[in-house]
Amino acid sequence: MTTITLEKARQDFEGLFDRVCRTKKRVKIRDKRRYVYLISQEELDGIIATAELNAIPGMRESILEGGKEPLEDCISLEELGWEIP
């Protein structure tokens, strides 16, 4: 993660905005006393989805256990009737 001063962020905010959108990497913008983060919409959506899943009792453990299953034991997308865009 990059940390920059508020003054530097002001000088090229449009470029900073474009970089965060393109790279999906957050930037910490600070002044003498405070700081804020500039993050992409995709990263924010991921953070929110993760928080929602972690709020379901047992979900984290279930996902971790599912990740240990061999792929050949899993149901295919076709069997589920799902399509990947």
C-alpha positions in Angstrom: 0.0 0.0 0.0 1.2 3.5 -0.8 1.0 6.3 1.7 1.1 9.9 0.4 0.5 13.3 1.9 -2.7 15.2 1.5 -0.8 17.9 -0.4 0.5 15.4 -2.9 -3.0 13.9 -3.4 -4.4 17.3 -4.1 -1.7 17.9 -6.8 -2.8 15.0 -8.9 -6.1 13.6 -7.5 -7.4 12.6 -11.0 -4.2 10.6 -11.6 -4.4 9.0 -8.2 -8.1 8.2 -8.7 -7.3 6.5 -12.1 -4.4 4.6 -10.5 -6.5 3.2 -7.7 -9.3 2.2 -10.1 -6.8 0.5 -12.5 -4.6 -1.3 -10.0 -7.2 -2.0 -7.2 -4.5 -1.1 -4.7 -5.5 1.2 -1.8 -3.7 4.5 -1.1 -3.4 6.0 2.4 -3.7 9.8 2.3 -2.5 11.5 5.4 -2.1 15.0 6.8 -0.3 15.9 10.1 -3.0 14.4 12.4 -5.3 12.1 10.3 -5.5 9.8 7.4 -8.0 8.3 5.0 -7.9 5.4 2.5 -8.8 5.7 -1.1 -10.0 2.3 -2.4 -11.6 0.9 -5.5 -15.3 0.0 -5.7 -14.3 -3.6 -6.3 -12.2 -3.7 -3.2 -14.9 -2.2 -1.1 -17.5 -4.7 -2.5 -15.1 -7.5 -1.5 -14.6 -6.1 2.0 -18.4 -5.9 2.5 -19.0 -9.4 1.1 -16.3 -10.8 3.4 -17.8 -9.1 6.4 -21.3 -10.4 5.5 -20.0 -14.0 5.1 -18.0 -13.8 8.4 -21.2 -12.6 10.2 -22.9 -16.0 9.4 -22.0 -18.4 12.2 -19.8 -21.2 11.0 -19.5 -19.8 7.4 -15.7 -19.2 7.6 -15.0 -22.7 8.8 -17.3 -24.1 6.1 -15.6 -22.2 3.3 -12.1 -23.3 4.6 -13.2 -26.9 4.8 -14.8 -26.7 1.3 -11.5 -25.4 -0.1 -9.8 -28.6 1.0 -12.1 -30.8 -1.1 -10.6 -32.2 -4.4 -12.1 -30.6 -7.4 -13.2 -34.0 -8.8 -15.5 -34.4 -5.8 -17.2 -31.1 -6.4 -20.4 -30.4 -8.5 -19.7 -28.7 -11.8 -21.2 -25.4 -12.8 -23.1 -27.2 -15.6 -24.7 -29.6 -13.0 -25.7 -26.5 -10.9 -27.1 -24.8 -14.0 -24.8 -21.8 -13.6 -23.1 -19.9 -16.3 -20.0 -17.8 -16.0 -20.4 -14.6 -18.0 
